[in-house]
């Protein structure tokens, strides 16, 4: 309980708690895992990275692009542990 289900992608409660403060949505995290570039992350985890058109303001500054990184472990599909967001 406490996980978002979308096929075989679940969000850990820690990840869900960080979404708003870091500027990502659940839908963006799921799309990042499904369609983003996969890379190796620390501690044997997998990372997924995807750029999204943003064209908006984040914390008082204008940005054209939002990059979402989802760090996940394979556990009956993907369990996303945390999310990192960069604006540029």
OpenMM code with the backbone's topology and positions (N, CA, C; nanometers):
from openmm import Vec3, app, unit

residues = "UNK UNK UNK UNK UNK UNK UNK UNK UNK UNK UNK UNK UNK UNK UNK UNK UNK UNK UNK UNK UNK UNK UNK UNK UNK UNK UNK UNK UNK UNK UNK UNK UNK UNK UNK UNK UNK UNK UNK UNK UNK UNK UNK UNK UNK UNK UNK UNK UNK UNK UNK UNK UNK UNK UNK UNK UNK UNK UNK UNK UNK UNK UNK UNK UNK UNK UNK UNK UNK UNK UNK UNK UNK UNK UNK UNK UNK UNK UNK UNK UNK UNK UNK UNK UNK UNK UNK UNK".split()
positions = [
    Vec3(0.0839, -0.1189, 0.0000),
    Vec3(0.0000, 0.0000, 0.0000),
    Vec3(0.0881, 0.1248, 0.0000),
    Vec3(0.0386, 0.2350, -0.0542),
    Vec3(0.1176, 0.3563, -0.0598),
    Vec3(0.1938, 0.3725, -0.1892),
    Vec3(0.1803, 0.2777, -0.2790),
    Vec3(0.2505, 0.2836, -0.4069),
    Vec3(0.1545, 0.3226, -0.5179),
    Vec3(0.2048, 0.3983, -0.6155),
    Vec3(0.1272, 0.4308, -0.7343),
    Vec3(0.1498, 0.3191, -0.8350),
    Vec3(0.0461, 0.2630, -0.8865),
    Vec3(0.0604, 0.1551, -0.9833),
    Vec3(0.0392, 0.2073, -1.1248),
    Vec3(0.1276, 0.1700, -1.2124),
    Vec3(0.1112, 0.1979, -1.3550),
    Vec3(0.1854, 0.0889, -1.4287),
    Vec3(0.1142, -0.0183, -1.4650),
    Vec3(0.1810, -0.1321, -1.5256),
    Vec3(0.2756, -0.1908, -1.4232),
    Vec3(0.4022, -0.1947, -1.4583),
    Vec3(0.5005, -0.2518, -1.3667),
    Vec3(0.5909, -0.1433, -1.3076),
    Vec3(0.5408, -0.0212, -1.2938),
    Vec3(0.6161, 0.0900, -1.2358),
    Vec3(0.5422, 0.1387, -1.1114),
    Vec3(0.6131, 0.1367, -0.9974),
    Vec3(0.5550, 0.1824, -0.8712),
    Vec3(0.6413, 0.2930, -0.8147),
    Vec3(0.5805, 0.3862, -0.7434),
    Vec3(0.6533, 0.4945, -0.6775),
    Vec3(0.6560, 0.4689, -0.5279),
    Vec3(0.7763, 0.4635, -0.4735),
    Vec3(0.7949, 0.4479, -0.3288),
    Vec3(0.7391, 0.5725, -0.2595),
    Vec3(0.6891, 0.5604, -0.1385),
    Vec3(0.6369, 0.6780, -0.0679),
    Vec3(0.7377, 0.7940, -0.0597),
    Vec3(0.8669, 0.7640, -0.0438),
    Vec3(0.9690, 0.8703, -0.0419),
    Vec3(0.9649, 0.9499, -0.1720),
    Vec3(0.9553, 0.8801, -0.2836),
    Vec3(0.9494, 0.9463, -0.4142),
    Vec3(0.8238, 1.0321, -0.4244),
    Vec3(0.7114, 0.9776, -0.3865),
    Vec3(0.5851, 1.0536, -0.3931),
    Vec3(0.5926, 1.1795, -0.3078),
    Vec3(0.6566, 1.1692, -0.1907),
    Vec3(0.6692, 1.2852, -0.1013),
    Vec3(0.7560, 1.3943, -0.1617),
    Vec3(0.8485, 1.3599, -0.2503),
    Vec3(0.9424, 1.4560, -0.3070),
    Vec3(0.8932, 1.5205, -0.4375),
    Vec3(0.7889, 1.4687, -0.4973),
    Vec3(0.7451, 1.5169, -0.6290),
    Vec3(0.7200, 1.6672, -0.6320),
    Vec3(0.6335, 1.7172, -0.5474),
    Vec3(0.5959, 1.8589, -0.5521),
    Vec3(0.7133, 1.9497, -0.5174),
    Vec3(0.7910, 1.9126, -0.4155),
    Vec3(0.9017, 1.9999, -0.3754),
    Vec3(1.0109, 2.0059, -0.4813),
    Vec3(1.0192, 1.9030, -0.5659),
    Vec3(1.1229, 1.9006, -0.6693),
    Vec3(1.0697, 1.9387, -0.8071),
    Vec3(0.9385, 1.9518, -0.8202),
    Vec3(0.8803, 2.0026, -0.9438),
    Vec3(0.8459, 1.9000, -1.0486),
    Vec3(0.8209, 1.7766, -1.0096),
    Vec3(0.7829, 1.6715, -1.1045),
    Vec3(0.6423, 1.6217, -1.0736),
    Vec3(0.5818, 1.5565, -1.1711),
    Vec3(0.4513, 1.4928, -1.1508),
    Vec3(0.4684, 1.3410, -1.1573),
    Vec3(0.3710, 1.2707, -1.1045),
    Vec3(0.3726, 1.1237, -1.1126),
    Vec3(0.3778, 1.0783, -1.2580),
    Vec3(0.3032, 1.1454, -1.3433),
    Vec3(0.2975, 1.1094, -1.4852),
    Vec3(0.4340, 1.1264, -1.5521),
    Vec3(0.5059, 1.2335, -1.5161),
    Vec3(0.6391, 1.2550, -1.5733),
    Vec3(0.7372, 1.1465, -1.5283),
    Vec3(0.7285, 1.1061, -1.4026),
    Vec3(0.8176, 1.0018, -1.3526),
    Vec3(0.7906, 0.8707, -1.4256),
    Vec3(0.6651, 0.8351, -1.4417),
    Vec3(0.6295, 0.7114, -1.5124),
    Vec3(0.6763, 0.7175, -1.6576),
    Vec3(0.6537, 0.8300, -1.7250),
    Vec3(0.6984, 0.8458, -1.8639),
    Vec3(0.8504, 0.8382, -1.8739),
    Vec3(0.9203, 0.8894, -1.7725),
    Vec3(1.0663, 0.8848, -1.7716),
    Vec3(1.1150, 0.7401, -1.7664),
    Vec3(1.0539, 0.6594, -1.6820),
    Vec3(1.0938, 0.5183, -1.6729),
    Vec3(1.0559, 0.4438, -1.8011),
    Vec3(0.9391, 0.4714, -1.8553),
    Vec3(0.8929, 0.4011, -1.9744),
    Vec3(0.9691, 0.4407, -2.0998),
    Vec3(1.0011, 0.5688, -2.1142),
    Vec3(1.0514, 0.6195, -2.2424),
    Vec3(1.1881, 0.6864, -2.2349),
    Vec3(1.2423, 0.7039, -2.1144),
    Vec3(1.3673, 0.7783, -2.0992),
    Vec3(1.4909, 0.6941, -2.1235),
    Vec3(1.6056, 0.7624, -2.1196),
    Vec3(1.7362, 0.6995, -2.1335),
    Vec3(1.7695, 0.6294, -2.0012),
    Vec3(1.8126, 0.5042, -2.0094),
    Vec3(1.8477, 0.4281, -1.8891),
    Vec3(1.9980, 0.4404, -1.8654),
    Vec3(2.0381, 0.4538, -1.7380),
    Vec3(2.1798, 0.4598, -1.7033),
    Vec3(2.2012, 0.3916, -1.5685),
    Vec3(2.3267, 0.3563, -1.5403),
    Vec3(2.3605, 0.2933, -1.4123),
    Vec3(2.3690, 0.4000, -1.3041),
    Vec3(2.3133, 0.3686, -1.1887),
    Vec3(2.3166, 0.4600, -1.0741),
    Vec3(2.3905, 0.3919, -0.9582),
    Vec3(2.4140, 0.4659, -0.8515),
    Vec3(2.4845, 0.4126, -0.7343),
    Vec3(2.4100, 0.2954, -0.6721),
    Vec3(2.4863, 0.2130, -0.6030),
    Vec3(2.4329, 0.1014, -0.5238),
    Vec3(2.3591, -0.0015, -0.6094),
    Vec3(2.3980, -0.0156, -0.7357),
    Vec3(2.3362, -0.1155, -0.8231),
    Vec3(2.1974, -0.0787, -0.8711),
    Vec3(2.1580, 0.0455, -0.8519),
    Vec3(2.0259, 0.0906, -0.8961),
    Vec3(2.0313, 0.1344, -1.0415),
    Vec3(1.9152, 0.1514, -1.0993),
    Vec3(1.9045, 0.2004, -1.2365),
    Vec3(1.8502, 0.3425, -1.2340),
    Vec3(1.9009, 0.4234, -1.3237),
    Vec3(1.8492, 0.5578, -1.3392),
    Vec3(1.7840, 0.5717, -1.4756),
    Vec3(1.6855, 0.6565, -1.4822),
    Vec3(1.6171, 0.6880, -1.6079),
    Vec3(1.6115, 0.8390, -1.6188),
    Vec3(1.6400, 0.8912, -1.7386),
    Vec3(1.6462, 1.0369, -1.7583),
    Vec3(1.5659, 1.0737, -1.8829),
    Vec3(1.4872, 1.1794, -1.8688),
    Vec3(1.4103, 1.2285, -1.9835),
    Vec3(1.3907, 1.3790, -1.9699),
    Vec3(1.4006, 1.4486, -2.0845),
    Vec3(1.3744, 1.5923, -2.0886),
    Vec3(1.2300, 1.6163, -2.1313),
    Vec3(1.1687, 1.7157, -2.0684),
    Vec3(1.0327, 1.7572, -2.1018),
    Vec3(1.0347, 1.9053, -2.1372),
    Vec3(0.9532, 1.9451, -2.2336),
    Vec3(0.9345, 2.0878, -2.2603),
    Vec3(0.8699, 2.1475, -2.1369),
    Vec3(0.9213, 2.2600, -2.0919),
    Vec3(0.8664, 2.3209, -1.9709),
    Vec3(0.8077, 2.4577, -2.0014),
    Vec3(0.8898, 2.5486, -2.0493),
    Vec3(0.8416, 2.6809, -2.0875),
    Vec3(0.7654, 2.7518, -1.9786),
    Vec3(0.8196, 2.7488, -1.8570),
    Vec3(0.7487, 2.8117, -1.7462),
    Vec3(0.8447, 2.8622, -1.6404),
    Vec3(0.7872, 2.8965, -1.5271),
    Vec3(0.8639, 2.9530, -1.4174),
    Vec3(0.8761, 2.8508, -1.3050),
    Vec3(0.9966, 2.8388, -1.2518),
    Vec3(1.0217, 2.7540, -1.1350),
    Vec3(1.1045, 2.8348, -1.0372),
    Vec3(1.0505, 2.8551, -0.9194),
    Vec3(1.1167, 2.9308, -0.8128),
    Vec3(1.1681, 3.0667, -0.8601),
    Vec3(1.0812, 3.1362, -0.9348),
    Vec3(1.1083, 3.2738, -0.9741),
    Vec3(1.1920, 3.2924, -1.0991),
    Vec3(1.2295, 3.1842, -1.1664),
    Vec3(1.3086, 3.1954, -1.2888),
    Vec3(1.2395, 3.1205, -1.4020),
    Vec3(1.2595, 3.1699, -1.5241),
    Vec3(1.2011, 3.1075, -1.6435),
    Vec3(1.2942, 2.9991, -1.6975),
    Vec3(1.2353, 2.8857, -1.7341),
    Vec3(1.3118, 2.7746, -1.7913),
    Vec3(1.2362, 2.7149, -1.9092),
    Vec3(1.3097, 2.6710, -2.0098),
    Vec3(1.2495, 2.6095, -2.1281),
    Vec3(1.2334, 2.4584, -2.1117),
    Vec3(1.3236, 2.3977, -2.0340),
    Vec3(1.3287, 2.2513, -2.0263),
    Vec3(1.3331, 2.2044, -1.8816),
    Vec3(1.2664, 2.0920, -1.8580),
    Vec3(1.2700, 2.0242, -1.7284),
    Vec3(1.3264, 1.8848, -1.7546),
    Vec3(1.4313, 1.8477, -1.6800),
    Vec3(1.4869, 1.7136, -1.6918),
    Vec3(1.4508, 1.6356, -1.5658),
    Vec3(1.3895, 1.5198, -1.5860),
    Vec3(1.3494, 1.4346, -1.4747),
    Vec3(1.4389, 1.3118, -1.4732),
    Vec3(1.4955, 1.2819, -1.3565),
    Vec3(1.5707, 1.1583, -1.3362),
    Vec3(1.4978, 1.0773, -1.2309),
    Vec3(1.4710, 0.9525, -1.2626),
    Vec3(1.4073, 0.8603, -1.1689),
    Vec3(1.5098, 0.7530, -1.1333),
    Vec3(1.5331, 0.7337, -1.0044),
    Vec3(1.6255, 0.6307, -0.9572),
    Vec3(1.5400, 0.5152, -0.9047),
    Vec3(1.5660, 0.3953, -0.9593),
    Vec3(1.4767, 0.2824, -0.9320),
    Vec3(1.5542, 0.1533, -0.9067),
    Vec3(1.4840, 0.0583, -0.8465),
    Vec3(1.5347, -0.0775, -0.8295),
    Vec3(1.4351, -0.1717, -0.8952),
    Vec3(1.4877, -0.2844, -0.9440),
    Vec3(1.3994, -0.3853, -1.0020),
    Vec3(1.3430, -0.4694, -0.8888),
    Vec3(1.2123, -0.4626, -0.8737),
    Vec3(1.1433, -0.5365, -0.7684),
    Vec3(1.0006, -0.5592, -0.8172),
    Vec3(0.9774, -0.6754, -0.8794),
    Vec3(0.8479, -0.7032, -0.9426),
    Vec3(0.8125, -0.5896, -1.0376),
    Vec3(0.9033, -0.5557, -1.1248),
    Vec3(0.8925, -0.4384, -1.2114),
    Vec3(0.9867, -0.3333, -1.1572),
    Vec3(0.9578, -0.2072, -1.1810),
    Vec3(1.0423, -0.0982, -1.1320),
    Vec3(0.9790, -0.0303, -1.0126),
    Vec3(1.0581, -0.0155, -0.9056),
    Vec3(1.0171, 0.0605, -0.7883),
    Vec3(1.1036, 0.1857, -0.7873),
    Vec3(1.0419, 0.3012, -0.8123),
    Vec3(1.1143, 0.4282, -0.8174),
    Vec3(1.1337, 0.4764, -0.6740),
    Vec3(1.2619, 0.4904, -0.6366),
    Vec3(1.2996, 0.5266, -0.4996),
    Vec3(1.2959, 0.6778, -0.4803),
    Vec3(1.3517, 0.7517, -0.5765),
    Vec3(1.3564, 0.8974, -0.5639),
    Vec3(1.3576, 0.9606, -0.7024),
    Vec3(1.3350, 1.0898, -0.7036),
    Vec3(1.3320, 1.1657, -0.8287),
    Vec3(1.4192, 1.2905, -0.8115),
    Vec3(1.4920, 1.3231, -0.9181),
    Vec3(1.5756, 1.4436, -0.9228),
    Vec3(1.5284, 1.5235, -1.0423),
    Vec3(1.5115, 1.6552, -1.0244),
    Vec3(1.4618, 1.7400, -1.1332),
    Vec3(1.5591, 1.8560, -1.1527),
    Vec3(1.5926, 1.8799, -1.2785),
    Vec3(1.6766, 1.9946, -1.3148),
    Vec3(1.6001, 2.0796, -1.4170),
    Vec3(1.6128, 2.2092, -1.4017),
    Vec3(1.5508, 2.3022, -1.4954),
    Vec3(1.6618, 2.3773, -1.5685),
    Vec3(1.6449, 2.3931, -1.6986),
    Vec3(1.7424, 2.4710, -1.7755),
    Vec3(1.6785, 2.5268, -1.9008),
] * unit.nanometer
topology = app.Topology()
chain = topology.addChain("A")
for resn in residues:
    res = topology.addResidue(resn, chain)
    for name in ("N", "CA", "C"):
        topology.addAtom(name, app.Element.getBySymbol(name[0]), res)
